[in-house]
Amino acid sequence: MGKKGKGSYHHARTESMILEKLGTLFALGHVKDPRVERVTLTGVKLSPDSAFATVYYFLGVELEPEERDGVRDALDEAAPFLRHQLGSTLRIKHMPVLRFKFDDSIEYGARIEDALRQIQAERDESDNSNEDA
């Protein structure tokens, strides 16, 4: 395997370790801000140079836009603390800067699923009306 394959394995492993450790920090209540209580971390993506780690999160409940912004602000405020905690426990030469991004893929998937259900219901209704004719 060439250098690229080895590097991508290292990236994936580092992403996994960061996600696991951050999840533990959140689960154990190390982030004291109540705005992050409903945060679920869904993934980590390192930049190609490993200088930045984008941490994707999801909220278990639907919030108003200003509340969602408050959660992002709380995560951004906690980022230096979390980075320090990661640096003290993970063996990574250069700890990446953490950036938090809302993971809208779950909501997007739910909207697609709802649209498919609606299409199926309309087909079922159409089939039933054709049988009655």
C-alpha positions, -999 to 999 in steps of 0.1 A, spaced: 0 0 0 13 35 -9 17 65 13 -18 77 5 -34 46 19 -13 47 51 -22 83 56 -59 78 51 -58 50 77 -40 73 101 -66 100 95 -95 77 100 -80 63 132 -73 98 145 -109 109 137 -122 78 155 -101 84 186 -111 121 187 -148 112 184 -146 85 210 -128 108 235 -151 137 229 -181 115 234 -167 104 267 -160 140 278 -196 149 270 -211 118 286 -192 124 318 -204 160 320 -170 177 316 -187 204 295 -208 222 321 -228 245 298 -265 234 299 -269 244 262 -250 213 251 -270 187 272 -288 175 241 -258 173 218 -250 140 201 -217 139 183 -220 122 149 -185 124 134 -152 140 130 -134 150 98 -98 160 98 -85 185 73 -59 171 49 -31 186 69 -46 176 103 -46 212 115 -84 212 119 -109 187 131 -145 194 122 -168 178 148 -203 171 136 -231 172 160 -269 166 161 -295 178 185 -321 153 197 -348 179 197 -358 206 172 -348 240 184 -355 275 172 -327 290 151 -315 313 179 -314 283 203 -294 263 178 -270 292 174 -266 292 212 -257 255 212 -230 262 185 -217 292 205 -215 269 236 -196 243 217 -172 270 202 -166 283 237 -158 248 250 -135 240 220 -102 251 236 -110 232 268 -119 201 249 -88 204 227 -67 206 259 -84 175 273 -78 156 241 -42 167 240 -36 154 275 -50 119 268 -45 112 231 -11 105 216 -13 129 187 18 149 177 -2 181 168 -37 184 183 -60 199 157 -81 229 163 -117 219 169 -145 233 148 -181 223 154 -207 220 126 -243 210 129 -249 177 111 -281 182 91 -279 148 73 -302 132 99 -329 159 93 -323 157 56 -328 119 57 -360 123 77 -374 148 52 -367 123 24 -383 95 43 -414 116 50 -416 125 13 -414 89 3 -441 79 28 -463 106 14 -458 94 -22 -465 58 -11 -497 70 7 -508 88 -24 -502 57 -45 -521 35 -21 -550 60 -21 -549 61 -59 -548 23 -61 -578 20 -37 -599 45 -57 -591 27 -90 -603 -6 -75 -635 10 -64 -642 23 -99 
